[in-house]
Structure formats: structure tokens, C-alpha cells
Amino acid sequence: MAERKLISFDYAVKYLLRGKSSDDFVILGGFLSELTGRKIEVVSILESESNKVDPSDKGNRVDLKAQIDGGEFAVFEIQFLQEFDFFGKVLYGVSRAVVEQVSAGKLYNIKKVHSINILYYNLNAKREYLFFGKFDGFRGVHFEEESIPFAQSADKDSKALAEIHPEYYLILPNMFDEKLRGRFDEWIYILKNSAVRDDFTAAGIKEAKVKLDYLSMSPEEKRAYERYMDNLRSAESMIIAAEVRGKAAGRAEGREEGRMETQRENVRRMYQEGFGFETIAKVLGISPKDVYDILGLS
């Protein structure tokens, strides 16, 4: 089956799909429609402090927040490198999207938040590549047949009696076996391979094929894209190298100093590569203050 090479979806989210054009909205709307199983229209892509891209920080997280029809929100996060506090960050991102909806002195009129997390590591999954989770109400402890829905209003006839608790999606492209079990699998195929097949028909893919076409990029755009991908590969290789060197130093010297020297070397190397302080700290598992101390910037 013929394929067309596309740029990676994380790069698209960070640099191409954050604009205000209708084509961008169609692509994200198609992605969300196939994921949720209902027709979704993206109304706007929102800017906030948690949504801005820091050009000095070549980190492994890409965030995007979009408002969809009905006032609901979709919060994207894409990760290439595993982080121990990942689920805490997911909860924080969703909580912030909820809190930002409420103004002082106003009613708690909360719109649902959809948390879409694309992870290029397996989270200890065995076979599955798409996970869904939500909390829809309270169950009786002693009388399990009784339940109270987690709703906007206690009035059963109220139009506000809608589920408002966030929904969470975990998408693990590297676990995908490339068997197309549904239309959203076409999107997961793109997430895994950065390529689209001629027979794909899922919502938004036709527009994505045009917008994300690698072959249509100018030489300058291709160079910028390749630098971005090189930075991601560099970060991953540094982590592996740090583990190898740390173990070797520990065996050779039998002292903590061997591990510390390896850590200092990795901090200096990542800083020279252009990584931000926060990213260096997260990748190497140390505090930002440790990074400043090693670089002599305290």
C-alpha cells in the first residue's frame, strides 16, 4: 500500500497546528472525533501560561489546549521520554483546565475536559495501545446498587445534569501492532510511522495529509524539522549513555564520586546542546538547583 511521509504529529502540534486557520481546526477536530466516537468541532486553540512554547527549552513535552463545541476542552500532552511523575502532571494539567473556567464570585459551571496523552513509551502495557478512563459517579459502599452521578446539578430534570468529570485517554503508538481495528487506528498509524496510507479515510486525515506533508516543506523548513528530531534523539541517547557511564563508573571506582562526575558531565553536555534548565533537571532526575550549581550559575 502506497504511503506518503509526514512530519511527526508532535512537531505539528508544537509548530503547525497552533495557528488559527480552519484547516488546523479540521485536523484536530477529525482526530478528536475518531478518538471519542462523536462528531467534534474545534472552536479555538487557546493560549495560556501552560500552553506556551519556550524556544530555549528543547524538552520532551508538547502541550496544546483547544476549546471544542459545547464549551468543552481538549488538553493534549505528548511525551517521548518517560517521567516518574507523569500521572501527577496529567492531573495537574486537567485540574488547571478546570480551575481556569471559574471566575471569582461565579457559579461552578464546569465544562468537561478531555485529556489526550500520546506517549512514546509503553507504561508497562502488555498489548494494548489505547486506554480510556473516567470517573462518572459515586457507588454505595454498603448498598452497591445505589449511586449518585457526578453531575453539574442534583436536579434530574436539569439540562446541566451532564457528566462533567474529565475523561482521560492514553495513546501508546509504539505498542500499536498496525492492525486497523477501527478508524482511529489510522491516526495511531500516523502517530507511530509519521506516514499516511492512500486508503486512509478517517476524519481529518485528508487535511492532515496536505498540512503535514514532509515532501512539500521548503529546504529551510525541512532543516528546522530535522534539527527538532535530532534534539529528541539526542536527549534519549543521553539518558541511555548516562545510565551506562554511571554503572561503569560505579563499578570502576566503587565510590559515589564516580556517579556524581557522570551526572555533572551529562548536565554540561545537555546545556551545551541547548536544553533548558527545567528539562535537564527532569531528564536526569535532579533538582533545578543542582543544575545551576553544576553549571556554576547559582
N, C-alpha and C positions, 0 to 999 in steps of 0.2 A: 504494500500500500504506500503510495507516494506521500512524502512528508515535506513540510516547509519549516525551516529553522526559525524559531522565535527567540527573542531575548527572554531572560528569566523573569518570572512573574514578580519576584521581589523587587527587581530593578524597575519594572514597570510601575509598581505601586509607589516606589520612592520618587521616581523622576517623571513618569509619563502620565500616570492616572490621577495625579493630584491636582490637575487643572480643572477648568470649569466648562469644558466642551461637552456637548451632548453625547459624543462618541464615547468619552470616558465613562459617563454615567451608564450608557448602554452595556458596556463591557462588565462593569461591576454589578449592574442590575441582573444581567444574564447569569453571572457567576452565582449570585445570591439566590436567584430564582431556582436554579437547578439544585443548589445545596438544600434549600428549605422545602422545596416541593410546592411552592406557591409563587404566583406572579409578583415580583418585587420591582419597584421603580425607585432608583436612586434620585433623590431630590437635590442634594448638595453634598459636597465634600467639605468637611469642616476643619478649620484651623484652630488649634488650641496649644497651650504650652506643651502638652504631652504629645502633640501631633507634629511638631515642627522638626525639620531635618537639620541637624548640626553638621555643616560641611566639613568641620575639623575632626569629626568623630566617625571613623570608618568602622562602626560597630556591626554587630550581627543581628540587630533588631530593627524592624521596619514597622512603623505604626501608621495606621490610617483610620480615620473616623468618618463615617458617612451617615447622613440622615436619609431614611427611606420613607416610602409612602406610609401615611398614617401617623407620622411623627416618630416612628421607631428609629433605633440607631444600630449601626453595624460597626464593630470595632475590630480591626484587623491587626494581627501580630504575626510576623514571620521570623523564625529563628533558624539559624544554621548550626549554631554551637549550643550544646546542652548546658543549661544553668540549673543549679540546685534549687533556686528559689523561683522556678518558672511559674508554678501554680499560684504562688503569692503575688506575682506580677500580673497574672491573668485576673485574679480577684481585685487587685488594686485598680487595674485599667477599667474593669466593668464598674466598680464602685464609683470611680471618678466620673464615668459617663452618666451614672445615675444622679450623683450629687449635683453635677453641673446643670441638671434640668430644673432644680428647685431654687426659686428666688426667695429671699428673706420675706417673711410675712405672708407667703402664698401657700396655697394648698399643696399637698404632696401628689401632684398629678404626674405620675411616673409613666413613661413610655418604655416598652420592652427594649432591652439591649441584647443584641446578638453578638456573641464573642466568637470570632473566627480565628483560629490559631493554626498556622501552617508550620509544621516542624520537620526539619530535615534530619531528624534522628528518631529512634523508634520508641522511646519512653517505655521500654521493656515489653512492647506489644509482641505477640506471637505471630499472628497472621493478619489481623485487622488493620486497615489503613484509614478508616473514617469512624470517629467516635462522636456520640451526641450525649449531652447531659443537661438536665434541668431539675428545678425543684418546683413542683406545681401545687403543693399544699401540705397540710398537717394531717397526720394519721393518729387516731386514738391509740394510746398506749395500752389501755386495758380493754377497750372495745374497738377493735381494729376496723370494724365496718363503718365507724364514724370518721368523717373527715371534714376539714374546713379548708376551702380553697384559698390560695394566696392571691387575693384579689384586690382591686382598687377600692371596692366598696362592699360592704356587708349586705347590701340590698340586692337580692337575687334578680330583681327586675331592672336593675340599673344597667345602662349601656356601658358603664365603666367596669362592669363585672368581667373584666378580661384578665387573662394571665399577664402579670407584669414582671414576674421574676425572670432574670436573664436566662438565656439559652446559650450553651457552650458547644462549640464544635472543635474537635481535634482532627486535623488532617495530616497524615503521615505519608507523604509522597514516596519516600524511599521504600515503604512497605508494600506499595501497590504492585500486584503481580501482572498488571496490564491486561487483565480480563475485564472487558467492559460489561458490568452488571447493570448499569443504568446510565442515564445521560450525564450525570455529574462526573462519572468516571472519565469522560472525555476531558474535563477540566483537570482532573488529577493526573491524567496522562500528560497534559501540558506542563503541570507543575513539576512532574518528575523528569521529563525529557526535554523541556523547552522546545517542543516541536508539536505541530498540529497535522493530523492526517486529513486527506482530501474528503474522506467520508464523514467527518465530524459535523454534527448538526445541532449541538446543544446551544441554548440561548446565549448570545454574546460572543460566541466563538468566531463567527464570521467577521465581526467588528474587531475582535482581538487579533485575528489573522492579519488584518491590514495594519492596525496600530502597532503591533508588536513584531512586525516583520523585520528580522535582522538584516535581510538582504537589501532592504530599502533604506537602511541607515546610511548617512554620509560617512566618509572616511573618518572625520573628526568624531562623530557620534559613536562609531564602532570602537575607536581607540579609547574613548571615555568609558564605554561599556566594558571593554576588556580589562581596563585598569580596575574597575569596580570588582569584577570577578576575581582578578588576581589578588586583590586585597582580602577577599573572603577566603580564598585558598591559602593565602599566606598566614592568616590568623589560625586556621585549622592546623596547618603544618607546624606552627609554632607551639601549639598546645601539645601535639604528639612529641615534638623534639624536646620540649621541656620535661615531659614525663620520662623520656628515655635518658636524657642527660642527668636528671635528678636521681634516678635509680643508679646510674653508673657512678655518679659522684659519691652517692651514699655508700656503695659497696667499696669503692676505691679508697675513700678517706675514712669511712666509718664514723664520720662526725656530722653534726648539724650544719657546720660551716659549708660543707660541700653543697647541700641543698640550697642554702641561702645564696651562695655565689651564683648558682644556676638561675635562681629567681631574679637576682639583680641583672644578670646578663639578658634574660628574656624581657625584663622591663625596659632596659635601654634599647634593645633591638626593636621592640614594638613601637617605642616612642620615635625612634628614627624612621620607622616605616610610616609614621603619620597618624597612629592610633591615638584617640583621646584618652585622658586620664581615667575617666569612668570605665571605658571599655577595657583598658589594660587591667584595672582592678578586678572587673568581673571575670575576664577570661582566665586570669592567673589565680583567682581566689584569694586576693589580698585586699586591704583597705586602700582607698584613695590616698590616705596619709602616707602609707607605706610607699606608694608610687612616688609621691612628692619627695619623701626622704631619700629614696634611692637615686632620684634624678637631681638631688641637691637643690630642690626648689622650695623647701619648707621655709 
